[in-house]
Amino acid sequence: MNSIKIFITAQSQLLPSAGISGCSVAHLDYTIGPGKRLLRNSRSRAFRGGLLVVSDKNMPLGDGSLFAAEIVRECLNKGYSGVVANFGSSGSLHTTMQNRLAAKGLRLYVPESLAADACDSQVMCPTAISGGSLSVRLQELCRKYGAGRIALDIERLAMDFLLPSPTGEGTPLSRGELNSLLQKRGAQSFFSNDLCAHYFTYSENGKHHFVLYDTASSIKKKMSIAASMGIGECFLMYSEVEDILQGIINN
């Protein structure tokens, strides 16, 4: 899959020592310490390039200019091309970080919920849907933000929905639970072009279930659809896709 850039979000010590060919790393190696200091995990591997991931957990209130300056220094020292700011709240820190990063040619990635607070940032848009059409969803995002600002946040789906499901909320399944259901039910799986995911149905105790799940091929299909619309980046969580990663990145 060469038409869209893949970022693997992970603690670097969990990755193969040689890295993952064809992918960049979004480093989950940082925490925020006392005095708004940026602390790096002592066990992290010395991969250069990729992105720095930071969250607002334990983030003190107040002026964030010193913290933003420290993040910029770390990016320049490690060759990172930008920062993923997994902040759960808005505030002046986004603007401060965006300005500091932009001045050095670095990018800021924020969740879709905070796109309005960092209007020149890259917007991380989730692909997990349980209804409608992924293509339509991506088209709407492109109209709203512009394809060049969008980075897909691809979650590996595995959900069990009790029918009817008016809220569209299901029960998450672990890999083991999903495999057990597939084997126990002997259900025939189908592929939904609209949802861009596999599914099967089963009944238990008089209740009907709809199971939606991803494989390497469905994730590659999501990436292909996005690339055809001009979306150039995506994120995959290593812990979710480790067992199917080679199937995703190999052409």
KEFIZA-236671 format. One record per residue (C-alpha): residue in three letters; x, y, z. Coordinates in steps of 0.5 Angstrom, whole numbers, padded with zeros to 4 digits, always signed. Layout:
N
ALAXYZ
...
This chain:
251
MET+0000+0000+0000
ASN+0004+0006-0003
SER-0001+0011-0004
ILE-0002+0013+0003
LYS+0003+0014+0009
ILE+0002+0009+0015
PHE+0004+0011+0022
ILE+0004+0006+0027
THR+0002+0008+0034
ALA+0006+0004+0039
GLN+0011+0004+0045
SER+0018+0004+0041
GLN+0020-0002+0045
LEU+0015-0006+0043
LEU+0017-0006+0035
PRO+0022-0010+0032
SER+0029-0008+0033
ALA+0029-0006+0025
GLY+0023-0002+0025
ILE+0017-0004+0020
SER+0019-0003+0013
GLY+0015+0002+0009
CYS+0012+0005+0016
SER+0013+0011+0020
VAL+0012+0011+0028
ALA+0008+0015+0032
HIS+0012+0015+0039
LEU+0008+0013+0045
ASP+0014+0014+0049
TYR+0013+0020+0052
THR+0009+0023+0059
ILE+0009+0030+0062
GLY+0012+0030+0068
PRO+0013+0036+0074
GLY+0014+0043+0072
LYS+0011+0041+0065
ARG+0017+0037+0063
LEU+0017+0032+0057
LEU+0019+0025+0060
ARG+0022+0020+0055
ASN+0021+0013+0057
SER+0028+0010+0058
ARG+0026+0003+0055
SER+0025+0007+0048
ARG+0028+0005+0042
ALA+0032+0010+0038
PHE+0028+0010+0032
ARG+0029+0017+0028
GLY+0023+0020+0025
GLY+0016+0019+0025
LEU+0012+0023+0030
LEU+0012+0025+0038
VAL+0005+0023+0041
VAL+0003+0027+0047
SER-0003+0027+0052
ASP-0006+0032+0057
LYS-0006+0027+0062
ASN-0003+0030+0068
MET-0002+0037+0064
PRO-0002+0043+0069
LEU-0006+0049+0067
GLY-0003+0055+0065
ASP+0001+0058+0060
GLY+0004+0052+0055
SER+0009+0056+0052
LEU+0015+0053+0055
PHE+0012+0046+0054
ALA+0011+0047+0047
ALA+0018+0050+0046
GLU+0021+0043+0050
ILE+0016+0039+0045
VAL+0019+0043+0039
ARG+0026+0042+0041
GLU+0025+0034+0042
CYS+0022+0034+0035
LEU+0028+0037+0032
ASN+0033+0033+0036
LYS+0030+0026+0034
GLY+0028+0028+0027
TYR+0020+0028+0028
SER+0016+0031+0023
GLY+0011+0033+0028
VAL+0006+0032+0034
VAL+0000+0028+0035
ALA-0004+0032+0041
ASN-0009+0027+0044
PHE-0012+0032+0048
GLY-0019+0031+0051
SER-0020+0039+0052
SER-0019+0045+0048
GLY-0015+0051+0050
SER-0010+0056+0048
LEU-0004+0050+0048
HIS-0007+0048+0042
THR-0006+0055+0039
THR+0001+0056+0042
MET+0004+0049+0040
GLN+0001+0050+0033
ASN+0005+0056+0032
ARG+0011+0054+0035
LEU+0011+0047+0031
ALA+0009+0051+0024
ALA+0015+0056+0025
LYS+0020+0050+0025
GLY+0016+0047+0019
LEU+0013+0041+0024
ARG+0006+0039+0023
LEU+0000+0038+0029
TYR-0005+0033+0029
VAL-0011+0033+0033
PRO-0017+0029+0034
GLU-0023+0031+0030
SER-0027+0034+0036
LEU-0021+0039+0037
ALA-0021+0041+0029
ALA-0024+0048+0031
ASP-0019+0050+0036
ALA-0013+0048+0031
CYS-0015+0051+0025
ASP-0009+0049+0021
SER-0007+0043+0024
GLN-0008+0036+0021
VAL-0015+0032+0023
MET-0015+0025+0026
CYS-0022+0022+0023
PRO-0024+0015+0026
THR-0026+0010+0021
ALA-0031+0006+0025
ILE-0038+0006+0023
SER-0044+0001+0024
GLY-0048+0004+0019
GLY-0049+0009+0013
SER-0043+0009+0008
LEU-0035+0010+0009
SER-0034+0013+0003
VAL-0040+0018+0004
ARG-0037+0019+0011
LEU-0030+0021+0008
GLN-0033+0025+0002
GLU-0036+0029+0008
LEU-0030+0030+0011
CYS-0026+0032+0005
ARG-0031+0037+0004
LYS-0031+0040+0011
TYR-0023+0040+0012
GLY-0020+0039+0005
ALA-0017+0032+0004
GLY-0010+0035+0005
ARG-0012+0036+0012
ILE-0015+0029+0014
ALA-0011+0023+0017
LEU-0015+0017+0018
ASP-0015+0014+0025
ILE-0016+0007+0023
GLU-0019+0002+0029
ARG-0019-0005+0028
LEU-0027-0007+0029
ALA-0029-0013+0032
MET-0036-0011+0035
ASP-0043-0015+0037
PHE-0049-0012+0036
LEU-0056-0014+0039
LEU-0061-0013+0034
PRO-0065-0008+0033
SER-0059-0003+0035
PRO-0062+0004+0035
THR-0056+0007+0038
GLY-0051+0003+0034
GLU-0047+0001+0040
GLY-0045-0006+0040
THR-0040-0010+0045
PRO-0033-0010+0043
LEU-0030-0017+0042
SER-0023-0019+0043
ARG-0019-0023+0038
GLY-0020-0029+0042
GLU-0028-0028+0043
LEU-0029-0026+0035
ASN-0025-0032+0033
SER-0029-0037+0038
LEU-0035-0034+0035
LEU-0033-0035+0028
GLN-0031-0042+0030
LYS-0037-0044+0035
ARG-0043-0041+0030
GLY-0039-0044+0024
ALA-0043-0037+0021
GLN-0042-0035+0014
SER-0038-0028+0013
PHE-0040-0023+0008
PHE-0037-0016+0006
SER-0040-0010+0007
ASN-0038-0005+0001
ASP-0042+0001+0005
LEU-0039-0001+0012
CYS-0032-0003+0009
ALA-0032-0009+0014
HIS-0034-0016+0014
TYR-0040-0019+0018
PHE-0044-0025+0020
THR-0050-0026+0024
TYR-0052-0031+0029
SER-0058-0032+0034
GLU-0058-0034+0041
ASN-0063-0035+0046
GLY-0068-0032+0041
LYS-0064-0026+0040
HIS-0061-0024+0034
HIS-0054-0021+0033
PHE-0050-0018+0028
VAL-0042-0018+0028
LEU-0038-0013+0025
TYR-0030-0014+0024
ASP-0024-0012+0020
THR-0019-0016+0017
ALA-0012-0014+0013
SER-0016-0014+0007
SER-0022-0009+0010
ILE-0017-0005+0013
LYS-0013-0004+0006
LYS-0020-0003+0003
LYS-0021+0003+0007
MET-0014+0006+0006
SER-0015+0005-0002
ILE-0022+0009-0001
ALA-0018+0014+0003
ALA-0013+0015-0002
SER-0017+0015-0008
MET-0020+0022-0005
GLY-0013+0025-0004
ILE-0013+0023+0003
GLY-0005+0022+0004
GLU-0004+0019+0012
CYS-0007+0014+0016
PHE-0006+0011+0023
LEU-0006+0004+0026
MET-0005+0002+0033
TYR+0000-0003+0033
SER-0003-0007+0039
GLU-0009-0008+0035
VAL-0006-0010+0028
GLU+0000-0013+0030
ASP-0002-0020+0028
ILE-0004-0018+0021
LEU+0000-0012+0020
GLN+0004-0015+0014
GLY-0002-0017+0011
ILE-0004-0009+0011
ILE+0003-0006+0009
ASN+0004-0012+0003
ASN+0002-0010-0004
